[in-house]
Amino acid sequence: MTRGRPRASLGRVLDDLGSTLLTLGHGQPRRGVEIGGVVIHDPVDQPDLPRHAVVLGVGLRDAEEIAAVLPDLGKQEVAALIVRAPVPGDAAVAAAAEESGVVILGLAPGASWTQLVAILRSLLAEGDVGVVDAESLGGVPSGDLFTLANAISALVDAPITIEDRSSRVLAFSGRQDEADQSRIETILGRQVPEKYTRMLAERGVFRRIYRDDDPVWIEPLPLGPDEQPRVAVAVRAGDEVLGSIWAAVREPLDPDRTRALRDAAKLVALHMLRIRAGADVERRLRTDLLSTALEGGAGARDALSRLGLARQPVVVLALTVLDEPGAVQPLHVDAALATERQQLGDGFAMHLSAVHPRSAAALIGDVTYGLLPLSGDTADGEERAARIAAEFLGRVGHRGRAAIAVGPVARDVAELAYARSAADRVVRVLRSEQGAGPRVARLADVTVEALMLELRDLVAARGDGLTGAVARLWEYDQEHNGRMVETLRVWLDAFGDVIAASAALHVHPNTLRYRVRRLSALSGLDLDDPDARFAAMLQLRVFDRPRA
């Protein structure tokens, strides 16, 4: 497989994000080394670090703490450690960074770790599933909006942001320190603050931008003495407005720079369309690879290799939304449910990738399957995966209709199809219980329920119905409006405990004793025979009603 443009190096990350989000604290970034992934530092549960990873030192502040983790990171060939700025200038930290070869960067105050992860992953997105497109648009690698923003900045001699229709920042150029406070807040939040967008909307700015083809001059907002004017131009694809380009300027652009900004909008539109199409293609590719791997067979090993999961144990996870089984939904409800599945699936994929950078997840049918690689001892792999699944559901707790099945550990590709099958059996149980049971379950947790569902399938396929004593009791209840079947079910569930069963039925114990004797006489059921009791209990659990 040929490679096109390599994934981002640490030098390129600093070129794109330096002076705005990241500052260099100690060490010198190696320009030719590709970043292998983004991992959050966890002192309690050390993650499996890919080679040349960028480690986010969330919570690392003291010089001693930072210096203590650097030797271990150096042994794992970590490219950089990012801590909250200001980076300690302690001599011990500088020496540890020099000895380990790990570059220390500082994250600007006010910027969140979540925003940083999103930006870094957007820079590292190409090649995640083994395919890199070498296509370029206007001399810039396709979809690389950060490089394009820097190119536009050079043309118009002003710091640039590229934003979507919701005023979310898709990319930005360097030199943002030359702009005003509102621009800094926008970059740090990757979103234009609501107070600014509200003022712009009230002044009709967005209407002017989206109506005109030429760049629009925008007077400074009355927010402070340092506020600068803006020049903005819409990014269009035909009649569709994709977003806009914003330049923080001090004076109106001359005709040449105005023309350059207008022409740049056309090129940005091509890149934004390429990103949108590429995201769809990548999602389909990842889905196909994951589906092929889970099915087993000849192509499974190659699919796992392209996902970066070859030769390592994985756990299969299955995320489902608990909709009404078999219910016919209106079209708008079906569309909303499909959107919810996709959004939950994307969030689940991000959650798993934060745990392990080589995790893979995709929506296949109406279930999002995830492959979680395991490092170290795999004996407790299912328990670890269940904890990770519970953490995800805890974060989306307001969506109580989601549940996750945890399959067994697959130690090689031959076991992967069985692990997926086991996860599917758990999914079916979770759906049948409609939230009444656990939200995270392994097959060991729901084995009986899974067997009961499979028995119901078997008897339905064969056309079987109630027989013997239970069938006679059901017929009696239908003719006499009785409660003999219910009494038998409760008595069996209570293991013959008269006090417990009578309390469940809200009757006197003597009444229950009479009913039990009566149902035994009516049906011929020998309640002293353990096989007869088991057969009756099994029929009551498998059949909802007898066959007509």
N, C-alpha and C positions, 0 to 999 in steps of 0.2 A: 504493500500500500504506500503510495507516495504521499508525502506531506506537503502542504502549502505553507502558508505563514505560520511560524511557530506560535505556541501559546505565549502569553505575556511573561516577560522577565521582570525581575524586581526593579531593574532600571527603568523599564517602561512604566511600571506602576508609579514610581516616584515622579516620572515626567508628567504623567496625567493627573496625579493627585497631590503631588508635592506643593507645599506652601499654602494649600487650601485645607486638606484633610490630614496629611502626613508630613512629619518633619524627620530628618535624619538625625538620630542621636549618636550612635556609635557604629563603627565599621564602614566598609565600602561595599556596596552592592555589586555583584558580578553580573555584568550586562548580558552575557551569552547564556545564562542558566535559566531554563524555563521553570516557572513556579509549578509545583506538583499538586497543590491544593491548598485549601484554607481550613484550619482546624482550631477549635477553641481549647485553650489550655484548661485541663481539669486535674487538680492535684490528687483528687480522691480516686478517680477512675481514668487512668492514663489511656488516651485514645491511640489507635494505630496510626502513626504519622507516615504519610507518603514522603518520598524523597523530595527534597527542596520545597518543603511545605512552608507556608506562612502561618505562624501560630499567633492567635489572638490572646494576649495575656490579660484577660479580664480579671480584675481584682488584684493584679500584681502592681504594687506601688513602691514599696520600700526597696532601697538599693540592695539590701541583703537578700530579699526574696528573689529579685531579678537575677542577681549574680549566682544564686544557688541553682536556678533551673537551667542556666546556659550550658554547663558541661554536658548534661544529658541531651539537650536539644542538639548540641554540636555532634554528639555521637550518632544521632539519627539524621544528620545532614540537613537540618532545618535551614531554610534560606534566611528567614527573618522572624523576629519576635516584635510584636506591636504592643506597646503599653500606653496608658493614658499619659499625654503630655502634661507637664514637662518631664522629659526623660532625665532620671537622676544622673548628674555629672560625676558621680563618685568614681574614684580611681579604680576601685575593685570591680565595678561594673564594666568600665572601659577595658580593663585587663581581661576579664572573663569573656567579653565579646571578641576581643582580639584572639584569644587562645581558642575559643570554640568555633570562630568563623561565622558566627551568627550576627547578622545586622540587627540593630535595635532601632525601631522607629517609634515615633510618638504620635498618638491620635489626638487631633485638635480638641480642646475643650468645647463642649456643646454638641459634638458629633456623636451619634449613638453607634454602638457596636453593630446593631442590626443594619444600619445604613451602610456601614463599612463592608459588612459581609456581602450585601447586595451589590455594591459597586465592584468589589473584587471578583465576585463570581460572574458578573457581566463581562469583565475583562478576560476572564479565564474560560469563558463559555465554549469557545471553539475547540473541537477535537475531543469533547468529553465522551463521545460514543465511537471513537475510532475513525471518524471521517472529518477531514478538514478541507474546506473549499478554498481554492487559491484565487477565486475570482476577485477582481478589483473593479471599483466604480470611480471614474475620474482620478485614477492613480492612487486611490485609497483603498485598502483591503475592505471587501464588502462587509457592511454592518458595523465597521469600526467608527462609531460616532465620536469617540474621544479624539482620535487622530483628526477626524474631519473638523471638529470644533476648534482644535488648535490651528488647523490650516485656515479656517475662516477668520479666526482671531488675527492671524498674521496679515490677511488681506485687508481687513477693515481697521486694524490697529486698535482693537478694543477687546476686553474680556467677553466671552461668548457663553451663552447657555442654549442648549437645544431642549425644548420642552414639548410634551404632548398636549392634547386638548384639555386635560385635567390639570395643567400647570405643574405636572411632575417633571423633574429634571432628568432627562435621559442621558445627557452628557454635558460636559463643560470644559472650557479651555483653561489654560494656565492664566496667570496675571490677575486672578480674582482679587488679590489683595489691593489692586488699583481701584476696585469698585467701592461701593458704599456698604453700609451695614445691612441694608435689606438684601443685597446680593449675597453677602456672607451667610446670612440666616437661610437664604434659599439653598445655597450649596450644602450647608451642613445638614439641612433637613431633607435634601433631595426633593423638595416640594416648595413651591412659592407659598409663604404663610397666608392663611385665610384673610387676615386683615388687609393684605396687599391686593389679593385677587378681588376682594369685595370692593375696594376703592377703585380698582381698574375697571371693574364691571359697571359700577355706578357712573363712571365717566365715559362709558361707551367705548373704551379702548379695545376690548376684544372684538366688538362688532366692527370697528374700523379695520382692525388687522385682518380679520377673516373676510372682509368685503373687498379689500384692495389687493392688487397684485404687487404694488410697490411697497418698499419699506415705509413704516409709519413712525413719525416723530412723536415722542411721548414726553411731556413735561415732567419734571421731578415731582414725586408725591410729597405732600407737606408733612414729612415725618421726621425731619431733622436737617441740620445745616449741611450735612455731608451728602445728602441725597443727590444723585446724578440723573440726568435725563436718560432715556432709553430710545433705541431705534429697534423696531421689531418688524418681522416679515412673516407672513403665513407660509407654511409648508403644505403644498397641495399635491394630490395625485388625481388629476382630472377635476371633478367637482367635489371630491372628498378632501376636507381639511384634516391633515394628519397631526399638525402641531404648529410650532413657531420657533423662530430664532430670535434671541434677544441679545443686543449689544449694549453694554453700559458705556456711554460716551460722555464727553464734556461739551461737545459742539456738534452741530449737524454734519452729516457725512457729505463729502464732496461728491460730484456726479460719478466719478470712477469707483469710489468705494460703495456708493449706493447701488450701482450696477453690479458690482462684485457680490454684494449681499443678496441681491435679487437672484442672480445666477446660482449662488450657493444654495438657495432654498430648493432649487430644482434637483440639485445633486443630493441634498439631505433627504428629499422625498424618495429618491431611488434607494438610498440606504435604509430608510425606515421601512419601505415596502419589502426590501430584501431581508431585514431583520424579522418582519412579521411572517414572511413566507418561510424563512429559515427556521423560525421557532416551530412552525407547523410541521416542517419536514423533520426536524430533529425529534419532535415529540412522536411522530409516526415511526421514525426509525427506532427510537428507544422502545416504543411499544412493541414493534415487531421483534426486536432482539429479545426482550423480556419474555414475550409470548413463546418464542421458539425455544428459549432456555427452559421454561417451565414445562413445556410439552415433552421434553426429553427427545430421544432419537438422534439421528445422525448430525443434525445441525446444532444441537444444544451446546456442544463443547465450543464450537466456533463463536456462537452467540455470547456465551459467557466470557470468552476471551476478549471480544470486542467491547463488552461492558466493563472489562477490567476486573473480572471476578473469577478467573480461571485458577484452579488448583488451590482453593481455599474454602473452608466450610462456611455455609451461609444458613440463615434462617429465613423461611418464607413467611411473610406477613400479608394479611388480606384485610383491607379496609372496606367496609360496606356501610351504606346508608340504609337505615331500617325503614323502608317504605311499606305501605300496606301490601301484603302478599296477594297477588292475583287481582288487585283492585284496578279497575279501569279508570284512569285519570284523564281529566281534560288536557288538551294539548298544552295550554299555558302552564299547567302543573307539571306535566312531563318535562317541559323545557326548563322549568325552574329546578326540578330535581336533577336533571342532567348537568346543569350549571353548578349546582351544589356539589355533585360528585366530583366534577372536574376541579373546582376550587379546593375542596378537601384533599383531593389527590395531589394537587400541586403543593399544598401545605405539608402534606405527609412526606412527599419527596424531599422538601427542604429540611424537614425535621430529621429525617434519616441521614441526609448528607451532612448535617451538623454533627451527628454522632460518628459517622464514618464517611470519609470523602468518596469512597468507592461504592457506596450504596446506590441501588437503582430502584426506581419505582415508576409505574405507569398504570393508567386506567385501561383495563382490558374488559370489554363488555361493560358491566355495571359494578365491577369490583376493582379497586386499586391494589395491585400486588406490589410488594416490596421485597427486595433481596438485601438482607443485612449481613455483611461479612462479620465473621467472628475472629478475634485474635486470642492467642493463648489457649487456656483450657476451655474446651467446648462442653464440658459436662453440665454446666449450668446455663447453656446457651439459650434454652427456651425461657428460663426465668429472667435472664437479662433482657431478652427481646420483649417479654411481657411488660417489664418495667418501663422500657422505652415507649412501648405502645400506650401504656397508661399515662405517661407524661404527656404524650401528644394529645390524648383525649382530654386530659386535664386542662390543657391550654385552649381547647375549643369546647370547653364544657357547656357553653350555652347551646351548642348543637347536640342535644342529648340523643339524637337519632343515629349517631355514628357508633360503630363497634368494630373491633379488630380481632381477627383470628390469628393465632400464632401456630405455625406448623412446626414439625420436628426439625432438628438440625440435619441438613444435607451435607455430608462430608465429601461428596464427589458428585459429578454430573449424573451418575446413575441413580442417585437417591433423590434428585430434585423433583422428578415427576411425582413420586410418592408424597414428598413433602407438600407439594401444591395440592394434591388430592386430599391430604389430611386437613389442610387449611380450608379447602372448599367445604368439607364436611362440617367443620366448626362454624363457617359462615352460615350454613343452612340452619344450624341450631340457633345461632344468634338471631337470625331473621325470624324463625318460627316463634321465638319467645318475645319478639317485639319490644325489647328494652326491659322486660320483666326480669331477665337474668343478668349475668355479668356483662360488662361492656368490653372486657378483654378476656379471652378464653383460649386455652390449649385443648388439644384433643383429649388429653387425660382428664380434663375438667368436665367434659361433656360427653364422655364415651357412651353412657347409657342413652342419653337423649339422641345421639347420632344413630345408634343402633335402632331405636324405636322409629325414627323417621325412615330408615332404610327398610324396616319390616313393613311399615305402612305402604311403601312403594311396591314391595313384593306382593302383598296381599291384594293391592289395587290392580296390579298387572295381571294377576291370576283370577281376579274377580271373586275372591273369597269373601265370606261374610261370617257373622257370629254363628256359632254352633253350640250344641249341647246345652248345659245348664244355664249359661249366660244368655243364650238366645231365648230360652223359655222364660227367664225372668224379664227380659226386655218386652216380650209379647204380653206377659201378664201386666206389666206397668202400662202398656198402651191400652189394654182393654179396661183396666180398673183405675186408671189415673194414679198408679201406685208409685212408691219410691224404693222398690226393692233393689234395683241396680245401683242406685246411689248409696243405699245402706251397705251393700256388699263392697262397693269401692272404698268407702270410708273405713269400714271394719278391717278390710285387708291392708289399707295404708297404715292403720294404727296397729298392725300386727296382732289383732284380736284383743287389744286393750279396750275393754268396754267403757271405762270411764272417759278415756280420751276420745273415742269414737262418738259417744253420746254427747259430749261437749261440742264436738265439731258439727253434729247434726241438730244441736239444740233440743234434744229430747232426754227424757229420764232414762237412766241405765236399764231399768226393767223393761221399758218400751223397746230399747235397742235389743235386749236379749230376746224378747218376743219376736221382733222382726227377723233376727238372725235365724232363730229356729224355724220361723215361717218360710223364709226364702230357701232354706235348706230342704224343707219338705216339698215346696212347690217345684224346685228345679232338680232335685235329686243330687245336689252338690254335696259331696262328703267333705265337710270343712276340717275334718281330722286328717285328711290325706294331703301331704305337702305337695304332691304332684298336681292334684286337683286344684289346690289353692293357687299354685303358680300358673297353671293354665288359665284360670279365671282372671287372675291379675294381668296376665299378658294380653288376653283378649280385651280387657277393659282399657288398657293403655294403647293398643294398636287400633282398635275400631272406635270411631265416633258413633256409628250407628250400624245396624245390620244391613246387609245387601238386600235390596228390594227384590 
